[in-house]
Amino acid sequence: MTPETLFSLPGNTLPVPASLEEAVRHGEVFTRRWVVDAILDMVGYTADEDLAVRRLVEPACGTGAFLSAVVERLSASCRAHGRGLLDAIDAIEAFDLVEVNVERSREAVADILRADGWGTAEVGKAVASWVVQGDFLLQDTRAETADFVVGNPPYIRLEDVPDERMEAYRRSCSAMGGRADIYVGFFELGLRRLKPEGRLGFICADRWMRNQYGRGLRNLVTQRYSMDLVVTMHDVDAFEERVSAYPAITVIRNGRQGSAVAADTTGAFGARQARELQVWSASGDEALITTPAFHAARLPHWFAGEDSWPQASPARLAMLEDLSDRFPLLEDQSTGTRVGIGIATGADKVFLTEDRTAVEEDRLLPLAMVRDTTSGTLSWDGTYLVNPWSREGHLVDLDGFPRLAAYFERHRTALSKRYVALKQPSRWYKTIDKVDAKLTARPKLLLPDMKLTIHPVLDEGGHYPHHNLYFVVSDTWDLRVLGGLLLSKVAQAFVEAYAVKMRGGTLRFQAQYLRKIRVPDPAGIPAGVGSALVKAFEDRDVQAATQAALQAYGLENLPD
């Protein structure tokens, strides 16, 4: 959408069903006052500004947790700047879907204004203008009219939203794909309301930064906006009730991406520490700050793209962003380096064998298994792939291989039931993946999918990887040097920041995460550092590999 686009959304007059109203009430999580004040400070909504000429939008005001603090600041600003209350008649737009919430918010705001000395008539006009019942996601309004958008979007399960309304939400909010939570729509339309340099400040679950359903929103943010501040508050008592919401304060600006602040907090984080963080963030001084309640780092910019954003300590995020700016990705055409996955057959009980006489000898392909890599050196246990592919990448004609034909025929029932065979009945004996005949002979690094730590193992050539192994091949790298880099905790840090972590801390070392790793130019690694990496790799010495990798990357240390 362009800034001039008029939102004309079908369904903006949809009635609010009782089930949805009840879901909204159950999804309301009321924010503690000190958190509200912190967010208002972070976006710059302060009483020393002439707030009567600025516009603040609160998409879901509930019973007035944010709105009360906003009105206090607006009232103080009007007094300080010699303005009447009705000079600020357009300064606030607050919505809520639930009628009783609107009534309570209006009462709370009116009480604040009357206590501050404003007249009954002007208070009534202001309150009626500022707080309205409506669905923010289905409002007809122009984009880029707000200086500030703040709040705590409701937590509503998709199954609690009627189908008709959900369809209207999806028409309104292009970023709400798949199983996206409702709050994704609040982010999207809140951002679209911002004027140039306007700021959005939400406290909300941070899962959209990493989950699949947040892909559209991440793309919108990185394409058009600036992630200025993320304060992770998973252990902070930020709400009036205890909830498992994994919240973060997020400040996003309608402007070009500049430097960003990433902060993480402990349970000791409160009002005083929030003010301390705000002062440090605004100062632009030190790159890092560490206190008992929080630690934070300045990043040169935020992470680009719609792929999952990394999750790590602020100091480590700063390191990863620095390395991303200085070094190319592991998978790189200029070095001929490629990351891939081993073969999936769809029927391992048929295609894998240890019987060297089962089929013709040239139809047996030595297959590297995860168990072959356990020791850190490849120790092949004798498993073969019964290979139906020619060197040219075509299925072989079974008439030319009678033993292979007989073998597959004995297992025809099982092979024909696979989805890949049902799609192509005449090719019923194919594996899911083709065999790349050139890969077998190539030296390669093999990496098991699921491990606590990264575990590169060198195959000098002669084996084909099974699908639980990922591989790295290169036209340029000495794979022992690269193996030392990948064995290091620096490489591990990239995977930890992006990968899915399973129960017990096991990581998935899948191709999409390995491709996030940044590596130095192999030609630029000093000979002594390269030798140290080779020795560490051959000795399986993670600490020595890490020390050598730090030198190769030009790092003094690896942040926790």
Secondary structure, DSSP 8 states (H G I E B T S, - for coil): --TT-B---TTTT----HHHHHHHHHH---B-HHHHHHHHHHHT--TTS-GGGS-EEES--TTTHHHHHHHHHHHHHHHHTT--GGGGTTSEEEEES-HHHHHHHHHHHHHHHHHTT--HHHHHHHHHHHEEE--GGG---BSS-EEEEEE------GGGS-HHHHHHHHHH-TT--TT--HHHHHHHHHHHTEEEEEEEEEEEE-GGGTSGGGHHHHHHHHHH-EEEEEEE-TTS--BSS-----EEEEEEESS----EEEEEE-TT--HHHHHHHHHHHHHT--SEEE-SSEEEEEESS---SSS----S-HHHHHHHHHHHHHS-BSSBGGGTBEEEE-B--S-HHHHEE--TTSS-GGGEEEEE-GGGGTTSS------EEE--B-TTSSB--GGG-HHHHHHHHHTHHHHHTSHHHHH-GGGTT--SS---HHHHHS-EEEEESEESS---EEE-SS-EEBTTEEEEE-SSS-HHHHHHHHHSHHHHHHHHHHS-B-GGG-EE--HHHHTT-B---GGGS-HHHHHHHHHHHHHT-HHHHHHHHHHHHT-S----
